[in-house]
C-alpha cells in the first residue's frame, strides 16, 4: 500500500496507487518508523482484538448489524475513559479545492498499457481494441493510460484525451443460445457435426508403437531344466570319465 514490493516493476514510477493519489493531492506520507508510533498502532490493535471482543460478548452481540449499532456507544465510552486532549486544538485540515470529476480521476486505479500492432492491449483478462482514428493510428508501440473507476467503468486516455475502444472477453465461449440466433451458422455447425460423426475415429497409438518396438515371441512351454537334460547328463558323464582316465 505504501511501498512497491517489486523493485524492478516496469510501471508505477516507483509508487503505489495510494502513493500516487496522495502525491496528486499534495499530501505527504508519514510512515510509522519510530517505536512510539508503532506502539500506538499496536495499542489500537490490542483494543480492537481484545477489549472490543469482550464488550461484544458481554452485550450478547453475535450479528453484524447489532455490532455496527453498538460501535458508537463503545467509541464514546472508550474515548471518555482513555482520550487525551491534544496540546493544540487547532484544526489543521485544509480544504480540497478540486472538481468532482478531477477527484474521481485521482481516486481511481490507473495503469499504463502497451498498444500492439493491431491497436490492442490486455486489461483484466480482457482484450481492449482501440477504434482506428487519426489519433490512435500513431499509438502503435506507445503506452496509453487506463482509468479503472470504483463503479466498474474503464476509460482509456492518451495525453488526457479519451479514446474510443471495444472490449473482447478472452474467456468467451460459443454457446447454444448464441448459435440459434443465426440460423445459417446453426445449419453449418450441424452439418460439420454430422460429418465428424460419420468419420472413423483414428486409433490411438501407444508409445511402443510410436517408437517401433516389437515384442519378441518366446518359445512354447516352460523353461527347460538343464539339470535333467539327457544331452547335458551325457556330456557331464563323458567329462568325468575323461578326468578319471587322465588320473
C-alpha positions, 0 to 999 in steps of 0.5 A: 500500500505504501511501498512497491514490493517489486523493485524492478516493476516496469510501471508505477514510477516507483509508487503505489496507487495510494502513493500516487493519489496522495502525491496528486493531492499534495499530501505527504506520507508519514510512515510509522518508523519510530517505536512510539508510533508503532506502539500506538498502532499496536495499542489500537490493535490490542483494543480492537482484538481484545477489549472490543471482543469482550464488550461484544460478548458481554452485550450478547452481540453475535450479528453484524448489524447489532455490532455496527449499532453498538460501535458508537456507544463503545467509541464514546465510552472508550474515548471518555475513559482513555482520550487525551486532549491534544496540546493544540486544538487547532484544526489543521485540515485544509480544504480540497479545492478540486472538481468532482470529476478531477477527484474521481480521476485521482481516486481511481486505479490507473495503469499504463498499457502497451498498444500492439500492432493491431491497436490492442492491449490486455486489461483484466483478462480482457482484450481492449481494441482501440477504434482506428482514428487519426489519433490512435493510428500513431499509438502503435508501440506507445503506452496509453493510460487506463482509468479503472473507476470504483463503479466498474467503468474503464476509460482509456486516455492518451495525453488526457484525451479519451479514446474510443475502444471495444472490449473482447472477453478472452474467456468467451465461449460459443454457446447454444443460445448464441448459435440459434440466433443465426440460423445459417451458422446453426445449419453449418455447425450441424452439418460439420457435426454430422460429418465428424460423426460419420468419420472413423475415429483414428486409433490411438497409438501407444508409445511402443508403437510410436517408437517401433518396438516389437515384442519378441515371441518366446518359445512354447512351454516352460523353461527347460531344466538343464539339470535333467537334460539327457544331452547335458547328463551325457556330456557331464558323464563323458567329462568325468570319465575323461578326468578319471582316465587322465588320473 
